[in-house]
């Protein structure tokens, strides 16, 4: 506190360089990468701060520190316009950085911030020359709108994105949009429409070998079938989703399959089996997440019904 501003900046720079040497010799550690980003920013070296902040955000996300990751990426976005050739410095485009920030906002449950970040992304994407990228951004925007209880606007956004792609296109973007549309219709209890769209998505996902989208399609289809009282077929689709998600290393989709399978079994009157599934899911899901909380509530509910 006694230092003059120039002296203070020089000290922050010296600390940042020392910590970077520690990372080089000892290996990357999350707290060190965050400290380096802080010290470069305090030193007033904006290019170094941008590069370090992007690196720290990725490190934070690797240990599921999504709030910290979001905060760091927002800081990097604030530095973007102040740095010459920011893409070269950061090692990614502004669109990629915005999408990463939006994904972190989604995981932390901040749908309003997710919407803001995605709308800014759309301003940087040309729908005519980049239809696939625009469709991908719109698919994520539709999820944010749904979380904000703007259901019809969410569905309209999906249809706007689908209109950008050829109807017979077999791509990840189209498969993901079809899954999202199927999910919306399932949640609106329009189960017949949901099942049909989910099957279309499943066909595209399998044709191009997109495992995560395939799992999501099976998840939605199985849940819709179960809620239409086709419990055996629905549970079969969900067990298949669980098996594929495990093999593909998709932890979020594994937890989603556990949640939906437990619900379908409970709705069909197999509450004891549903409780066993919920408990099994709790053993593998990450704590302090919405999905873990949902499985906990499932276990409580099913225990109540079982006396």
N, C-alpha and C positions, 0 to 999 in steps of 0.2 A: 504493500500500500504506500510505502514511502518513496517508491521509484517514480521517476518521471515517465510520461507516456512512452517515449522512445525506448527508454531502458526496460520498461515492462514488456514491450513488444519483443525486444531482443531476448529477454529471458524466456518468454513463451516459445520463441523459435528454437532456442537452445534445448529446452525441455522436449519439444516435439522431435527434434533430431535425435536426442538421446533415447527416447522411447522407440523411435523407428529402428535404431541400432539394436535395441533389446529384442524387438520383434524379429529382426533378421537373425539374431544369434539364438534366441530361445523358441522361436516359432510364434505364430499368430495367436494372440489371446484376446477375447472379446473386449475386456475392460481396457486393455492397452490401446486397441484400435480406436475406441471411443475417446480415450484421453488424447491421443495424437490429433484427432479431428478437432477437439476443443482447443488445443494449444495452437494449432496452425491458424484457426479462426481468430483467436485472441492476439496472435502475432501480426495479424493483418495481411497474411499471405493467402490471398483468396484462391489462386490456382491450387496450391498445396492443400488448402482447406477443403476445396471441392473434391479433389481426388480422395483425400483421407475420409471425408464424410460418407462418400459413396461406399468405400471399402468397409467402414464401420457399420453402415446400415446392413450390408450383406452379412457381416459377422454376427450382428445382433439377431438377424432373422434365423441364422443357422442354429441358434439356441432357443428359438421360439420367443424371443423378446420383441414381440411385434409392435408394442407401443413405442419402444425405443427406436425400432427400425423406421416406423412412420415418422417420428420426430426428426430423425437424422435425414431422411429423404426429403422432408419438407425444408430442412435447412439447406440441403444441396440445391433444391429448386430455387431457393432464395438467392443462392450464389451464382446461378446459371448465367444470368444476363450480365454479370459483372466480370466474367472471365473470357478472355480471348480464346477462341476455338474450344468451347467447353466440352464438345463431344470427344475430342482427342484427349483432353485432360481427364475426363470422368471415365472414359472407356465405354460409353454407351450413349444413346440418343436421348433427347429430352422426352420423347414419347415413351421410350422404355422406362425412364426414371419415373415419369408420371404413372405409368401402368403398375410399376412396382409399389409405388406409394399407395395407389388405389387398392391393390391387393392387400397390403398391410392394414389399410383402413377397414376393409371388409372383414378380415380375421379378427380385428379388435372390436368389431360391432359398431363402428362409426360410419353408418350408411350415408349420412348427410355429407361427411367429408369425402367419402368415396365418390358420391355423385359429382361434387365440385371438381375433384381431380379428373374424373373421366370426361366431364364436359369440356374442361380445358384441353384434354387430349384430343377430343374431336375437332377442336379448332385448328389443330396442327396436322390433321389427317385429311387428305383429299379423297372423298368418296369415289370419284370417277377413276382416278389413277391408282388408288389403293383400296379397292372394295373389300378385300379379305381382311385387311387390318381394321378398316372402319367397322366391318361386321363384328369383329372380335371385341372392339371397344364397346359397341352397342350391346353386345351380349352381356358384358359385365355391368353396363349401365342399367340394363333391365333388372339385374339382380338387386342393385342398389335401390331402384325404384320400388321393387317388391318389398324390400325390407322397410321402406318408408311408408308402406301401406297404400301405395299408389298402383293398384293392381292393373287397371285397364291401361294406364300409361306404360306400365311394364310390358304388357302384351303387345301394345302398339309399337314399342321400341324393338321387340323381337321381330315383328312382321316387317318393320322398316329395314332391319338388318338382312332378313331373308330375301327381301326384294333386291338387294344389291348383288346377290349370287344367283347363278343359273340354277333352275329347278333340278336339273339332273347332275349337278356338281357333287362329286364325292371328295369332300374336303373336311378337315378338322373343324373349320369355322362353321360350316353348314351343320355338321353333326352336333356340335355344341349348342347351336341355336335351336335345333329341333329338340334336344334334351331339355333345354330351358323352357321352351313352349310346353312340352309335355309335363314338366314339373308344375308350371303355373296352372295348367288345366286340372292336374291331379289335386292341387291344393284348393281349387275352386269346386271340387267334387264333380268335375266333368270327366268321370273315369273312362268312359268309352273313347272319347276324343283323345285323352291322355295316352291310353294304351296304344291307339293307332299311331300317333305321332312318335311315341317312344320306340315302337317297332321300326319305324322308318329311320330313326336316329341310330338304332342298333345295327341295322343293315349297313348304313354308311360307315359307322365306326368299325365294324368288322371287315368291311371291304378294304379299308385303308390301314387297318391294324392299330387304331388309336385306343389303347387299353383303358385309359382313365375315362374317356367319354363312353366307352362300352360299359364300364362299370356303372356310371351314372345313369345310363339308359336302362340297364337292368334294375337298378335301384328304384327308379321312378315307375317302371312297368310293374315290378313286383308289388310295390305299395298300392298302385291303382288296382291291380287284380285282387289283392287282399281286401281292399276296402269295398270291392264289388262282390265280396264273399266268394271269390274263387281262391280260397286260402291255399290249397295245395300247389296250384300253379304259381301263385304269388310268392309263397315261401320258397319254392324251387328257384325262381328267378333271383330272389334275394340271397339265397345260399350260394348260387353261382357267382353273384356279384361279390360276395364276401371272399370266396375262394380266389377269384381273379385279382381282387384288390390286394390280398395278402401276397400272392405270387409276384405281383407287379410292384410291391412296396409303396402302396398308396394309403398311408395311415388315416387320412381324413375320410377317404371313401370306405375304408374298413369300418370305422366308427359309424358312419352313416348307414351302412348295411346292417350293423347290429341294432341300431335304433329302429330302423324300419321293419326288420324281421321281428323284433320283439313286439312292435305295435300290431303287426299283421297276426301274429300268433295270439295275442291278447284279444283282438277283435273277433277272432274265430273261436274263442272259448278255451284256448289252450294257455291259460294264464300261468300255470306252473312252468311250462316250457318257456313262456315269454320271460319270466323272472330269471330263469337259468341263462337265457341268452343275454339279458341285460347285465347280469353279474359277470358273465364272461367278457362282455364288451368293456366293462369298467376296468377289468384287469389289464387291458391292452391300450385303452385310450389315454391321451395326455391329460394330466390333471390341470385344473384351473382354466379349462376351456368350456365354451358353450356346449359342445357335444358331450363332454364328460358330465356336465351339470344335467343335461337332458337325460342321459342314461341313469343318473342317480335318481332323478324324479320318476323315471319309468320304474326303477326298482322299488321305490317307495309306494307308488301307485299299485303295482302288481301285488306287493306284500299286503297292502290294505285289503284288496279284493280277496286275497287268499286267507284273510283273517289273522 
